[in-house]
Amino acid sequence: MEVDLLDFVEQCRRLVKQALGKHAGEPASGGFARWKHVVLHCLRLEDGHSYRETPNRLKYMAEIRDALGLDPDDLPDYSTIYKSFDRLKMWVWRALLRVSAQQHPQSEHAALDSTFFDRRRASSYFRQRAGRTIQTLKVTTLTDVESLAVLDVHIAARWKHDTKTGPQVVRRNADDLQSVAADNGFQDWHTEYEIAAHDIDYLVHYRGSSANAAAKNALNRAKGYSQRWMAETSYSTTKRSLGDAVRALGWYRQFREIVLMFAITNIEPLCEPL
């Protein structure tokens, strides 16, 4: 989605300060407040530029510098921005994801699904030196079926079965959900029992063509199972806007980058289009 960058930065500034709370003003590195580093990483991904290019771009963006309270003669070095991505823990990005999702109407009905992100963008030399053999990351998300806001994300380099990751994501958001729709990859009796224990309707597609499976699938469709495709729409929106590959080299950086990508996807509809 093409958005006005100044409006995007102002929205990010507001949401980041809300997400970080009392920690927003604490320095992350280089003496700059933590919220400024988080917004710079949002801008970096949204604008599609590298760490080195980001300070150079800021030199010619007076309005964005003013929004961030940055002096043109004292811009953060690219290495400062790079290192702050290490210092900012996962809870920062998850807090931003949660706050960005709360800006959209919450229907309390969600879709559970998985997708994959490519991690082969690094050079083959680095992959061999790091002993990296896993080429894709599996990402499981919980998406509101009306607003398309991504509520929660689970990322794994070692692909766990959907019946292992699905309940974990639902459990973290159980208090805010009435129903969850998922495909048959998330269906087994243990998962159904665990989610039902949270008083949530689990609309999962049943395998086979038996009369029992057909009846349960018809009941699920009547309850809104057909809205499950909304999760795939959110994947398409994210990958078309920000790409389907992670740029970071370390696995922990890649995990943070994916959470940030979905947070940005939640923020973009709040901004004015170009």
C-alpha positions in Angstrom: 0.0 0.0 0.0 1.4 3.4 -1.0 1.0 5.8 1.9 2.1 9.3 2.7 5.4 8.8 4.6 5.0 11.8 6.9 1.5 10.6 8.0 3.0 7.1 8.4 5.8 8.4 10.7 3.3 10.5 12.7 1.0 7.4 13.2 4.1 5.3 14.1 5.2 7.9 16.6 1.8 7.9 18.3 1.5 4.1 18.5 5.1 3.4 19.5 4.9 5.8 22.4 1.6 4.1 23.4 3.1 0.7 23.1 6.3 1.5 25.1 4.6 3.5 27.8 7.1 4.6 30.4 10.0 3.0 28.5 9.5 5.2 25.4 11.9 7.9 26.5 14.7 5.5 27.6 17.8 5.6 25.3 18.2 2.5 23.2 21.6 3.4 21.9 23.6 6.5 20.8 21.6 8.7 23.2 18.4 8.7 21.2 15.1 7.9 22.8 13.8 4.3 22.3 10.7 5.4 20.5 12.8 7.2 17.9 14.7 4.0 17.1 11.5 2.0 16.7 9.9 4.6 14.4 13.1 4.7 12.3 12.9 0.9 11.9 9.3 1.2 10.8 10.3 3.9 8.3 13.2 1.8 7.1 11.0 -1.2 6.2 8.1 0.9 4.8 10.5 2.9 2.6 12.4 -0.2 1.6 15.9 1.1 2.3 19.0 -0.3 4.0 20.5 0.8 7.2 23.2 2.8 5.3 20.6 4.5 3.2 18.2 5.5 6.0 20.4 8.4 7.5 21.1 9.7 4.0 17.4 9.8 3.2 16.7 11.6 6.5 19.0 14.5 5.4 16.5 15.4 2.7 13.3 14.8 4.7 13.0 17.9 6.8 9.3 17.3 7.8 10.1 13.7 8.9 13.1 14.9 10.9 10.9 17.5 12.6 8.3 14.8 13.4 11.1 12.7 15.0 12.8 15.6 16.7 16.1 15.0 15.0 18.7 17.6 14.4 20.0 17.6 10.8 23.6 18.0 12.1 23.1 15.1 14.6 21.4 12.3 12.8 22.0 8.7 14.1 24.7 6.8 12.2 23.6 3.8 10.3 25.6 1.6 12.7 23.6 3.1 15.6 20.3 2.1 13.9 21.7 -1.3 13.1 22.8 -2.0 16.7 19.5 -0.8 18.2 17.7 -3.6 16.3 19.7 -6.0 18.5 19.1 -4.0 21.7 15.3 -3.7 21.2 13.9 -7.0 22.5 11.0 -8.9 21.0 8.5 -7.5 23.6 8.9 -4.1 21.9 7.7 -5.4 18.5 4.9 -7.5 20.0 3.7 -4.5 22.0 3.6 -2.4 18.8 1.8 -5.2 17.0 -0.8 -5.4 19.7 -1.4 -1.6 19.9 -1.6 -1.3 16.1 -4.2 -4.1 16.0 -6.3 -2.3 18.6 -6.6 0.7 16.3 -9.0 -1.4 14.2 -12.5 -2.5 15.1 -12.3 -5.9 16.9 -15.0 -8.4 15.9 -13.8 -11.1 18.4 -13.9 -13.5 15.4 -10.5 -14.5 14.1 -8.9 -16.7 11.4 -5.9 -18.9 12.2 -3.6 -19.8 9.3 0.1 -20.2 8.4 2.4 -18.9 5.7 6.1 -18.9 4.9 8.8 -16.2 4.5 12.0 -16.8 2.6 15.3 -16.4 4.5 17.6 -17.0 1.6 18.2 -13.3 0.8 21.6 -13.4 2.5 24.6 -14.4 0.4 25.4 -18.1 -0.1 28.8 -17.4 1.5 27.1 -16.2 4.7 24.6 -19.1 4.7 27.5 -21.6 4.4 29.6 -19.9 7.1 26.6 -19.7 9.5 25.7 -23.3 8.8 22.2 -22.2 7.7 20.2 -25.0 6.1 16.7 -23.9 6.8 15.5 -21.7 3.9 12.1 -20.6 5.0 10.4 -19.5 8.3 6.9 -20.7 9.2 4.6 -18.0 10.4 1.3 -18.7 12.1 -1.0 -15.7 12.6 -4.4 -14.8 14.2 -6.3 -12.3 12.0 -9.5 -10.4 12.7 -11.9 -11.5 10.0 -13.6 -8.1 9.7 -10.8 -5.5 10.0 -7.9 -7.8 8.6 -5.8 -6.7 11.6 -3.2 -9.2 12.5 -3.6 -9.8 16.3 -0.8 -12.2 17.0 2.1 -14.0 15.3 4.1 -17.1 16.0 7.3 -17.7 14.1 9.4 -20.9 13.9 12.5 -22.0 12.0 11.9 -25.6 12.9 8.4 -26.2 11.4 6.1 -27.5 14.1 2.8 -29.0 13.2 -0.1 -26.6 13.0 -1.8 -28.4 15.9 1.1 -27.4 18.1 1.4 -23.7 17.2 -2.3 -23.0 16.7 -3.4 -23.5 20.4 -0.5 -21.5 21.6 -1.5 -18.4 19.5 -5.2 -18.8 20.5 -4.3 -19.2 24.2 -2.6 -15.8 24.3 -5.7 -14.1 23.0 -8.4 -16.2 24.5 -10.0 -13.4 26.5 -10.7 -11.4 23.4 -12.1 -14.1 21.1 -15.5 -15.7 20.5 -14.6 -17.9 17.6 -11.6 -19.0 15.6 -11.7 -20.4 12.0 -9.0 -22.7 10.8 -8.3 -25.2 8.0 -7.9 -29.0 8.5 -4.2 -28.7 9.2 -5.2 -27.3 12.7 -7.7 -30.1 13.4 -7.2 -32.8 16.0 -9.2 -33.8 19.1 -6.6 -32.4 21.5 -6.5 -29.0 19.8 -10.3 -28.8 19.7 -10.6 -29.8 23.4 -8.0 -27.2 24.5 -9.6 -24.3 22.5 -13.1 -25.3 23.7 -11.8 -25.1 27.3 -11.4 -21.3 26.7 -15.1 -21.1 25.7 -14.2 -20.3 22.1 -16.1 -21.7 19.1 -13.5 -23.6 17.0 -14.6 -23.6 13.4 -12.2 -26.1 11.9 -12.7 -27.9 8.6 -13.1 -31.7 9.0 -11.4 -34.1 6.7 -13.2 -36.8 4.7 -16.7 -37.1 3.2 -18.5 -39.0 6.0 -21.9 -37.9 7.1 -20.5 -36.7 10.4 -17.7 -34.6 8.8 -20.2 -33.1 6.2 -22.6 -32.1 9.0 -19.9 -30.5 11.1 -18.5 -28.6 8.1 -22.0 -27.4 7.2 -22.5 -26.1 10.7 -19.2 -24.4 10.7 -20.0 -22.6 7.5 -23.2 -21.4 9.0 -21.2 -19.9 11.9 -18.8 -18.0 9.6 -16.1 -20.5 8.7 -16.0 -19.0 5.1 -14.3 -15.9 6.6 -11.1 -17.9 7.1 -9.8 -16.7 3.8 -9.3 -13.2 5.4 -6.0 -14.5 6.9 -4.7 -15.2 3.4 -5.8 -11.7 2.3 -3.6 -10.2 5.1 -0.7 -12.4 3.9 -1.1 -11.1 0.4 -1.3 -7.5 1.6 1.9 -7.8 3.7 3.9 -9.6 1.0 2.9 -7.2 -1.8 3.7 -4.2 0.4 6.9 -5.3 2.2 8.0 -8.5 0.3 8.0 -12.2 1.1 11.6 -12.4 2.3 13.3 -11.3 5.4 16.4 -9.1 5.1 18.0 -9.7 8.5 20.8 -12.3 8.8 20.4 -13.6 12.4 17.4 -15.7 13.2 16.3 -13.6 16.1 16.5 -10.5 13.9 14.4 -12.2 11.4 11.7 -13.1 14.0 11.6 -9.4 15.0 11.5 -8.2 11.4 8.4 -10.4 10.7 6.5 -9.1 13.7 7.4 -5.6 12.6 6.2 -6.3 9.1 2.7 -7.3 10.3 2.6 -4.3 12.7 3.3 -2.0 9.7 0.6 -3.7 7.7 -1.8 -2.8 10.6 -0.6 0.8 10.6 -0.8 1.5 6.8 -4.6 1.6 6.6 -4.5 4.4 9.2 -2.5 6.6 6.9 -3.5 8.8 4.1 -2.9 7.3 0.6 -0.6 9.1 -1.8 
